[in-house]
């Protein structure tokens, strides 16, 4: 197991049991940007969760579960809310692929890492 630095332990103990309120960062960072959802988000999410992940990562339940929890299709919808269904599907699949590659290489380097 990787040791946790003492500074991190001290900080965690100091904030344990407290509630943190995080402001709407999109509004603060992009005040002129209207955040919208892609109209085909649910369709693409179902395609990715039921077909894309099964096709490319059929035996990696840990990564598939983490990818689904990550809501990456929803995130893609925020950034590409006005694109066509075909383009949205491609960027959502690309975001999933990047996530799977990044987490997959991290886990390969450190098998005890939890997604």
C-alpha positions in Angstrom: 0.0 0.0 0.0 1.2 3.5 -0.8 1.9 5.6 2.3 -0.2 8.7 2.8 1.8 11.8 3.5 1.4 13.1 7.0 0.2 16.5 5.7 -2.7 14.8 3.9 -3.6 12.8 7.1 -3.6 16.1 9.1 -5.8 17.8 6.5 -8.2 14.9 6.4 -8.6 14.8 10.1 -9.2 18.6 10.2 -12.1 18.4 7.7 -13.6 15.1 8.7 -17.3 15.4 9.4 -17.6 18.9 7.8 -19.7 19.8 4.8 -18.1 21.6 1.9 -20.3 23.7 -0.5 -18.9 24.0 -4.0 -20.3 26.8 -6.1 -21.5 26.3 -9.7 -18.1 26.4 -11.3 -19.5 26.6 -14.9 -21.3 29.9 -14.0 -18.1 31.3 -12.5 -15.7 30.2 -15.2 -18.0 30.7 -18.2 -20.6 33.4 -17.3 -21.7 33.8 -20.9 -22.1 30.1 -21.6 -25.5 28.6 -21.4 -25.0 25.0 -20.1 -27.4 22.7 -22.0 -27.8 18.9 -22.3 -27.6 17.2 -25.7 -31.0 16.1 -26.8 -29.7 12.5 -27.6 -27.7 12.1 -24.3 -29.8 9.3 -23.0 -29.7 7.4 -26.3 -25.9 7.7 -26.6 -25.5 6.8 -22.9 -27.5 3.6 -23.4 -25.5 2.7 -26.6 -22.2 3.3 -24.8 -23.1 1.4 -21.6 -24.8 -1.5 -23.3 -22.8 -1.9 -26.6 -19.5 0.2 -26.7 -18.2 -0.8 -23.3 -19.1 -4.5 -23.8 -17.5 -4.6 -27.3 -14.2 -3.0 -26.3 -13.8 -4.0 -22.6 -15.9 -7.2 -22.3 -13.9 -8.6 -19.3 -13.1 -5.5 -17.2 -16.1 -5.0 -14.9 -14.2 -2.7 -12.6 -13.3 -0.2 -15.4 -16.8 -0.4 -16.9 -18.5 0.3 -13.6 -16.2 3.3 -13.0 -16.8 4.6 -16.5 -20.6 4.4 -16.0 -20.4 6.2 -12.6 -18.3 8.9 -14.2 -21.2 10.3 -16.3 -18.9 11.1 -19.1 -21.7 11.1 -21.7 -23.4 13.8 -19.7 -20.2 15.8 -19.6 -19.8 15.4 -23.3 -23.3 16.7 -23.7 -22.5 19.8 -21.8 -19.6 20.6 -24.1 -21.1 19.5 -27.4 -24.8 20.1 -26.8 -25.5 21.6 -30.3 -23.8 18.9 -32.4 -25.4 16.3 -34.5 -26.2 12.9 -33.1 -23.3 11.3 -35.1 -20.7 13.8 -33.9 -22.0 13.7 -30.3 -21.7 9.9 -30.3 -18.1 10.1 -31.5 -17.0 12.6 -28.9 -18.7 10.7 -26.1 -17.1 7.5 -27.2 -13.7 9.3 -27.4 -14.2 10.6 -23.8 -15.0 7.0 -22.6 -12.0 5.6 -24.5 -9.7 8.2 -22.9 -11.1 7.4 -19.5 -10.7 3.7 -20.0 -7.1 4.1 -21.3 -6.1 6.4 -18.5 -7.6 4.4 -15.7 -6.5 1.1 -17.3 -2.9 2.2 -17.4 -3.0 3.6 -13.9 -4.4 0.3 -12.6 -1.8 -1.7 -14.6 0.9 0.4 -12.9 -0.6 0.0 -9.5 -3.0 -3.0 -9.2 -4.2 -2.0 -5.7 -5.6 1.4 -7.0 -9.3 1.7 -6.6 -11.2 3.4 -9.4 
